[in-house]
Amino acid sequence: MSVAMSLPFELTHLDKVMFPETGYTKGDLLDYYTAVADLLLPHLRDRPMTLERLPDGVRPGAPHFWQKRTPTYYPKWIPRVDIVGADGTHVEYSLVNDRQTLLYMVNQGTITFHPWLSRIKSLDRPDFVLFDLDRGETRFVDLIRIAREFHKEFDVGGLENFVKTSGKTGLHVLVPWRKAGGYDEARSWAFSMAQRVCEKLPEVATTERRKADRRGKAYVDVMQNARGHHVVPPYVVRAVPAATVSTPLKWNELTNRLVAGRFDLKNSLRRFKRLRKDLMEALIGVATSRK
């Protein structure tokens, strides 16, 4: 990796297989994040970060950590932010604001980055609202139908809206939050919109949190729209055997031909290079536009 020459640390164990199903190595993962850094970093910058770490890769029985607190051995050049929780507990989160921090985390075994929906200068107010479409026992084509209904609702209301794969089996619909209020107001609005869509598609969609009450329907989840919760951003690799990527889509790509696990850390790069732009760029400037 040519980028290694400019890093203040050594990249290690590049031949380690991180995804046995595909044979992708730690070197492949580092190459991927190096290639998408310019697209990904604006979605991570200044957001408290939870790291999903699997140092020995995605394999049964391997260690799997969810890391919020910044270890004391992390280099001093990695920015941090101390946040006090509702219970008075202090947590020193890492911030992933630059390429060397991003690659340091990957070298430490991070596969997926999970940032907050808000930034450190406005922690109580999200930049966007997330509608997480959880497939459950339904078909992926049902999620496509639900996402398109959201798209129709938001277009009628004159609201920008975006869609991406979750990187697993679901879809994410995102809307910039430009209304008054913080997380409570954002989640209340999101829930009302989710209920409206579910009322229009009662045979396939529900907002019921308990699986037993969903009756095989897709779950429209808005509960992550809360302070201290985190979200899967675009362009990250998911910690699943197929090494699939959370991939932004154009709305006209959301057809019944779309396959949930279509994009992985190799073929998604070809897509991003071909598009030459971030389809979710409008989400990046929300916080700046409010100042």
PyMOL commands that set and color helices and strands:
alter all, ss='L'
color gray80, all
select helices_A, chain A and resi 2-6+26-44+99-107+120-122+140-156+183-200+211-213+251-253+267-275+281-284+286-290
alter helices_A, ss='H'
color red, helices_A
select strands_A, chain A and resi 17-19+24-25+49-53+65-67+80-84+90-94+110-115+128-134+162-165+171-176+205-206+218-221+248-249
alter strands_A, ss='S'
color yellow, strands_A
deselect
rebuild
show_as cartoon
